[in-house]
Amino acid sequence: AQSVTQLDSQVPVFEEAPVELRCNYSSSVSVYLFWYVQYPNQGLQLLLKYLSGSTLVKGINGFEAEFNKSQTSFHLRKPSVHISDTAEYFCAVRGKGNTPLVFGKGTRLSVIA
Amino acid sequence: DTAVSQTPKYLVTQMGNDKSIKCEQNLGHDTMYWYKQDSKKFLKIMFSYNNKELIINETVPNRFSPKSPDKAHLNLHINSLELGDSAVYFCASSLQGASNEKLFFGSGTQLSVL
């Protein structure tokens, strides 16, 4: 079984500052990794995903994440945040085959003007 | 057109009642899911159906019964509602084996049990 730990439940950051949201996973098998974003009163949207290949993946809205197998991490980064990035961010993992997507508990990113 | 649509968006009801939440997707996907998001924003898989067949059934009280009349629909029926059932319920869909492995989510149904 897979599990995900998001170390920070809340991250406040000033506008135009860089941000990193941390995610660690555990799994005994190869995994796919994802970051989803949830804006207020909306469903989740995919930001980016790692399936295979290059460990640095770029997503929408200027976000990127790096898969680090040795540290079992998949941290999300953005060099300069905007007010509109204020949302809940979820890291998720699934094994290959017919396994469900397992979500972390989410990190609330609050961008301050 | 909304890709994954859920109804109702809000549902307020009393303990002991029976209620249903409907979900439809127009993406041609073959797999649909129900997730529960609690007050602390924790998202947990409840059920998954592939081609109308149940493939994932996590530890969920049997008061919750999913029904998939066809590949495009996955409804969730809840009997004898309890206070602890209050949460936001999200429907999602995907194409099994698709290279992008992407889930499409509905906008959620906020259930409040009084």
Chai-1 contact restraints between the chains, C-beta under 6 A:
chainA,res_idxA,chainB,res_idxB,connection_type,confidence,min_distance_angstrom,max_distance_angstrom,comment,restraint_id
A,Y32,B,E101,contact,1.0,0.0,6.0,A-B,restraint_1
A,Q42,B,S107,contact,1.0,0.0,6.0,A-B,restraint_2
A,G43,B,F90,contact,1.0,0.0,6.0,A-B,restraint_3
A,G43,B,F105,contact,1.0,0.0,6.0,A-B,restraint_4
A,G43,B,G106,contact,1.0,0.0,6.0,A-B,restraint_5
A,G43,B,S107,contact,1.0,0.0,6.0,A-B,restraint_6
A,G43,B,G108,contact,1.0,0.0,6.0,A-B,restraint_7
A,L44,B,F105,contact,1.0,0.0,6.0,A-B,restraint_8
A,L46,B,K102,contact,1.0,0.0,6.0,A-B,restraint_9
A,E88,B,K41,contact,1.0,0.0,6.0,A-B,restraint_10
A,N98,B,I55,contact,1.0,0.0,6.0,A-B,restraint_11
A,P100,B,I45,contact,1.0,0.0,6.0,A-B,restraint_12
A,P100,B,S48,contact,1.0,0.0,6.0,A-B,restraint_13
A,P100,B,I56,contact,1.0,0.0,6.0,A-B,restraint_14
A,F103,B,L43,contact,1.0,0.0,6.0,A-B,restraint_15
A,K105,B,F42,contact,1.0,0.0,6.0,A-B,restraint_16
A,G106,B,K41,contact,1.0,0.0,6.0,A-B,restraint_17
